Amino acid sequence: MVAYRVPRGESVANPPSHCPNCDAPIRNRHNIPVVGWLVLRGKCFDCAEPFSARYPLVELGTGLAFAGTAVRFADEPRLLPAYLTFVALGIALTLIDLDVRRLPNVLVLPAYPVLALLLAIGGDGDALLRALIAAASLFAFFFLIAMLAPGGMGFGDVKLAGVVGGVLGYLSWGAFLIGSFLGFVLGSIIGVALLVAKKADRKTAVPFGPFMILGALITIWGASELGESYLRTLGY
């Protein structure tokens, strides 16, 4: 719902869930994630127009992502609200960027104070300071890229970089190192694959936000140790 309504400037609270074809409200018994879509066999109860399979897939993917995050922070439950918030934000922004090639300010900018507050609840002052430094550093790095290569990096990506840098930096410098640049690796792999498959050319614009978010999530869920190992080999 957030991914569908926010780019259109619509409220996410009103009106309640409804059929995009006939505007009939979705009944409470049909508004259960995944289950409701299956019960309705993917069609509106009132007009029988099909609902996109994207709805249950996003709902299922979000549930799995939340479960994975809960497992990751089982020993640090005070951090769970912050990282569940980042997961939800990341999923919504990924879908929006893929759909309309934008990362709306209405989602990205409030993430700074909200995540800062939630991370502060974790009670680790050193980690919070590291998060602030990491957020500023990654923001500055992406801003520099945007200035030196106009058109190559959108300012939505620049603003998102600060959010990504903060949530990664709070975990460790190793997480920041791996997660910050894993997005570039993933983007390069997909870009080459699209070129080889002739689904794109060198002038095709590919949204970078989803790769930033995916790289951060992979790191949060377990790849941060790679960065820690690399730093240890350098003597840090």
C-alpha positions in Angstrom: 0.0 0.0 0.0 2.8 2.4 0.9 4.6 1.6 -2.4 1.5 2.2 -4.4 0.1 5.3 -2.7 3.1 7.4 -1.7 4.3 8.1 -5.3 0.8 9.2 -6.1 0.6 11.6 -3.2 -2.2 9.6 -1.6 -2.8 9.1 2.1 -1.7 5.7 3.4 -4.4 5.8 6.1 -7.5 7.0 4.2 -9.4 5.5 2.5 -8.9 2.0 3.8 -7.8 -0.8 1.5 -10.0 -1.0 -1.5 -10.1 -2.5 -5.0 -8.2 -0.3 -7.5 -10.7 -1.2 -10.2 -14.2 -0.7 -8.6 -13.1 1.0 -5.3 -15.1 -1.5 -3.2 -13.6 -1.7 0.3 -11.6 -4.9 1.1 -13.5 -6.8 3.8 -11.6 -7.4 7.0 -11.7 -11.2 6.5 -10.0 -10.7 3.1 -7.4 -8.2 4.4 -5.1 -10.8 6.0 -1.7 -10.7 4.3 -1.2 -13.6 1.8 -4.2 -15.5 3.1 -6.7 -13.0 1.9 -5.3 -13.1 -1.7 -5.4 -16.9 -1.7 -9.0 -17.0 -0.3 -10.1 -14.6 -3.1 -8.1 -16.5 -5.6 -6.4 -13.3 -6.6 -9.7 -11.5 -7.6 -11.8 -8.8 -6.2 -14.8 -10.1 -4.3 -17.1 -7.5 -5.8 -16.0 -7.0 -9.5 -13.9 -10.2 -10.0 -11.1 -8.1 -11.5 -7.7 -9.8 -10.8 -5.4 -8.5 -8.1 -1.7 -8.5 -8.9 0.4 -11.3 -7.5 2.7 -8.6 -6.3 0.5 -8.1 -3.3 1.0 -11.6 -1.7 4.7 -11.7 -2.8 5.5 -8.5 -1.1 3.6 -9.5 2.0 5.4 -12.8 2.2 8.7 -11.3 1.5 8.2 -8.7 4.1 7.2 -11.3 6.7 10.3 -13.4 5.9 12.6 -10.3 6.1 11.1 -9.4 9.5 11.6 -12.9 10.7 15.2 -12.9 9.5 15.8 -9.6 11.2 14.3 -10.8 14.5 16.6 -13.8 14.4 19.6 -11.6 13.7 18.8 -9.4 16.7 17.5 -12.0 19.1 20.4 -11.2 21.5 20.0 -7.5 21.1 16.2 -6.9 21.2 16.6 -3.2 21.9 17.9 -2.8 18.4 15.0 -4.7 16.8 12.6 -1.7 16.4 15.3 0.3 14.5 16.2 -2.5 12.1 12.6 -3.6 11.5 11.9 0.0 10.6 14.8 0.0 8.2 13.6 -3.2 6.6 10.1 -1.9 6.1 11.4 1.4 4.7 13.8 -0.5 2.4 11.1 -2.7 0.9 8.8 0.2 0.3 11.6 2.3 -1.3 12.8 -0.6 -3.4 9.4 -1.0 -5.0 8.9 2.7 -5.5 12.3 3.1 -7.1 11.7 0.2 -9.4 8.2 1.6 -10.3 8.8 5.3 -10.8 12.6 5.8 -10.5 12.2 8.0 -7.3 13.1 7.8 -3.7 10.5 10.1 -2.1 11.6 12.6 0.5 8.5 11.9 2.5 9.9 8.5 3.3 13.7 9.1 3.2 14.0 12.3 5.2 11.9 11.3 8.3 14.0 8.1 8.4 17.0 10.2 9.8 15.4 11.3 13.1 13.3 8.2 13.5 16.2 5.8 13.1 18.5 8.0 15.2 16.0 7.9 18.0 15.4 4.1 17.7 19.1 3.4 17.6 19.7 5.7 20.6 17.3 3.4 22.5 20.0 0.7 22.1 22.0 2.6 24.7 25.4 2.3 23.1 26.9 5.8 22.9 30.0 4.7 21.0 27.9 2.9 18.4 25.6 5.8 18.0 28.6 8.2 17.4 30.0 5.7 14.9 26.6 5.6 13.1 26.6 9.4 12.8 30.1 9.5 11.4 29.2 6.7 9.0 26.0 8.4 7.9 27.8 11.7 7.2 30.7 9.9 5.4 28.5 7.8 3.0 26.3 10.8 2.3 29.4 12.9 1.4 30.8 10.1 -0.7 27.6 9.8 -2.8 27.2 13.6 -3.0 30.7 13.8 -4.4 29.8 11.1 -7.0 26.6 13.1 -7.9 28.7 16.3 -8.4 31.5 14.7 -10.4 29.2 12.6 -12.6 25.9 14.5 -13.2 23.2 12.1 -14.1 25.1 9.1 -12.9 23.7 9.3 -9.3 20.4 10.8 -8.3 20.1 12.9 -5.2 17.5 10.5 -3.9 20.4 8.0 -3.7 22.5 10.6 -2.0 19.9 11.1 0.7 19.3 7.4 1.1 23.1 6.8 1.5 23.1 8.7 4.8 20.3 6.4 6.1 22.1 3.3 4.9 25.5 4.5 6.3 23.9 5.1 9.7 22.3 1.7 10.2 25.4 -0.1 9.0 27.8 2.1 11.0 25.9 1.4 14.2 26.8 -2.3 13.9 30.5 -1.9 13.2 33.0 -0.4 10.8 33.2 -3.8 9.1 29.5 -3.7 8.4 29.8 -0.2 7.1 32.6 -1.2 4.8 30.9 -4.2 3.3 27.4 -2.9 3.2 28.3 0.5 1.7 30.0 -1.0 -1.4 28.1 -4.3 -1.8 25.4 -2.2 -3.5 27.9 -1.2 -6.2 28.9 -4.9 -6.7 25.3 -6.1 -7.0 24.5 -3.2 -9.3 27.4 -4.0 -11.6 26.5 -7.7 -11.7 22.9 -7.0 -12.7 23.9 -4.3 -15.1 26.3 -6.7 -16.9 23.6 -9.4 -16.9 21.1 -7.0 -18.5 23.7 -6.0 -21.2 24.5 -9.7 -22.0 20.8 -10.5 -22.2 20.2 -7.4 -24.4 17.6 -6.2 -22.0 19.4 -2.9 -21.6 22.2 -0.8 -23.2 24.9 1.5 -21.8 22.4 4.4 -21.8 19.7 2.5 -19.9 19.0 4.1 -16.5 18.9 1.4 -13.8 17.7 2.5 -10.3 20.4 2.2 -7.8 18.4 2.5 -4.6 17.3 -1.2 -4.6 20.9 -2.3 -4.8 21.9 -0.1 -1.9 19.1 -1.5 0.2 19.8 -5.1 -0.7 23.5 -4.7 0.0 22.7 -3.2 3.4 20.2 -6.0 4.3 22.6 -8.8 3.3 25.2 -7.2 5.5 22.8 -6.7 8.4 21.7 -10.3 8.2 25.2 -11.8 8.4 27.8 -10.5 5.9 29.2 -7.9 8.3 31.7 -10.4 9.6 33.4 -10.3 6.1 34.2 -6.6 6.7 35.4 -7.3 10.2 37.7 -10.0 9.0 39.1 -7.7 6.3 39.8 -4.9 8.8 41.5 -7.4 11.1 43.9 -8.4 8.3 44.8 -4.7 8.0 45.5 -4.5 11.7 42.4 -2.5 12.7 
